Amino acid sequence: MVPFITLQHHDGKAALGLVNSDLVERCLRQRRCSVCGKVIASRMVFLMRQFDLARKCSAEPALCPPCAAYSQIACPMVAGYMEHYRKSVTPFVERQCDDPACVCRAWTAPEGSSARLGAPAEQWYALWTMRYRLIRDSDGRLAAGFTGLRVLALREVGRPRMQAITQRAAAQSGQEER
């Protein structure tokens, strides 16, 4: 399944790893799921890193519970399958199609992505809530804010895999020191 907010070529081919900022804003403003695009009428889930939790906001839109469950399995980073972020910008940034009507020539790497290139994978969390406030984050982007709002649940996701990754990395660094 291609997430609703993913950039797509004019012919519909997805550019995985890149998001359409107009669709991100639409999802945030209209409380739409970032995966299926449907309006979320009740409980919603935000998949967040520790950095996002500390800021009490998410620049990525919510997911409906079924799409959140799917994403926690299907997204290799959220699921904990990856030890590090990719070492280079997604190749879709440079892949341009032959359709002159397609806007792919204007695509750029996501903001902040260069800071994560090659960095160790982070623990992800599922924050469950019924609502959020539209705010501007510290970078000036539209975001979902949670300050002063009731959080229904906050759960680690991908944890067993992250523990195994951490233990494997510790064991490897111990072997390298010998």
N, C-alpha and C positions, 0 to 999 in steps of 0.2 A: 504494500500500500504506500503510495506517495503522499506525504503530508500536504494538506491544503495550502500551507504557507510556502512550500518549496517553489523556487523559480522554475519556470518551464519555458522551453522554446515555443515558438509560434505553432509548431506542429504537435505540441503536447509532450515532447520528451522532457523528462525531469532532469534538473541539475542538482543532484543530491548534495547536501551540505551547504547549499545557498538558499537564502530565504528572500521572498518578495516583501519588501518593507511596507508596501501598500496593504498587502494582505495581513501582515503582522498587525499593523495599526487597525485595520478593519476588525480583526479578531479581538483585539484588546477593547476597542470602543463598543463593539456589539456583543461582547461576551460569547464569542464563537470558539469552538474547539479548533486548535491549530492543526489537528490531524484530519478530521472529517469535515470541518467547516460548518457544522450545525450549531445553532444557538444552544448554549448550556443553560437550562432552566433551573437547575438546583445545584447539587454538589459538583465541585470542579476540583481538578488536581493540577498543581504546578510542579513540574520536575525541575529541581533547583540544586545548585551546588552550595557549599558552605558560604562562599562569597556572597551569593544572592541572599541567603538566609540572614547573614550579618547586616546586609543593607535593607532588609525587610521589603524587598521588591523583586519583581521578575520582569525583564525586558521581553521575555518570551510569553506568548499567550497560554492560557489554561488549556487543559484537555478534559474531555468528558471521561467519566470513569472507564468505559470500555476501551477507549483509545489510549488512556494512560496505562492500562494493563497490557495492551498490545505493545506500546512503546517501551515498556520496561523489559520486554523480552526481545523485541526486534532491533532496538537501537544498541549497537555494540558498546558504545561508551556508557550509556545509562545502565545497561545490563551488567557491566563490569567485565566484559570480555577483553577490553583493551587495557594494556599496561600504561600506554602513553598516548597523547594526542598525536595525530599524524604529524610527520616532520616537515611537510610542505603544504602549501595552500591547495585546496581541492582542485583537481584538474579541470573541473567544469568551468572555472573562471576563465580559462584560456581557450576552451572549446567553443568555437563559433560555427554556426551552421551557415548554409548557403542562402537562406531565405532573407531577402532584403527587408522584409516586414518584421523580422524578429529583432527584439531589443537585446539579444545576447551580447552584442558588441559593447554594451554599456555596463555589463555585470562586473562587479568588483568583489574582492574578498570581504567577508563580514568584518565589521568593526571589532577590534579586540582579538581577532583570530590569530594574529601574528604573535601575540604575547603567550598563547598557549601552544604554539608549534613545538612539538617534541617534548612538551612538559609532561610530568607524570599524570596519570589519570586521577581524577578526583572522586570522592564519595558523592553520590547523588542522593537526593531526598525527594519524597513525594509529600507535598504540603496539600492537605485537603481543606477546603473552605467553601463557604456558600457565596462569598462576595469579596470584592476588592475595590480599591479606589484607583482611579486613573491619576497618575502622578508623572513627573519628569524625574528620571534617575539622575545620579551625579554626572552623567555624561550628556544630559539633556534629552535623552530618548524617552518616548512615551513608555510607561511601565505600569504594571499592576502593583499597587502598594498595599501592604498588610498592617501597617502600624495602627495599633488600637483596635484591630478587628479580630473576631473570634476565629481561631484556627481549630478545625475539627480534629485533625490528626497530623502528625509529622512522622514519617517513617523513612528509615534508610532503605534504599533500593540497591540491588546488585551487591549487597554486603558479603555474602559467602564468597563470591568471586574476588571481591576486593581484598578480603582477608588472605585468600590464597595467593593473590598477586603480591601483596605486601610481604608475606612469608617467603615466597619464591625470590623476590628482590633482595630481602635480607640475607637469605642463604647464599645467593650469588655474590653479593658484596663481601660476605665472609670468606667465600672461596677465592675471590680475587685478591684479598689481602694476604693470602698464604704464599 
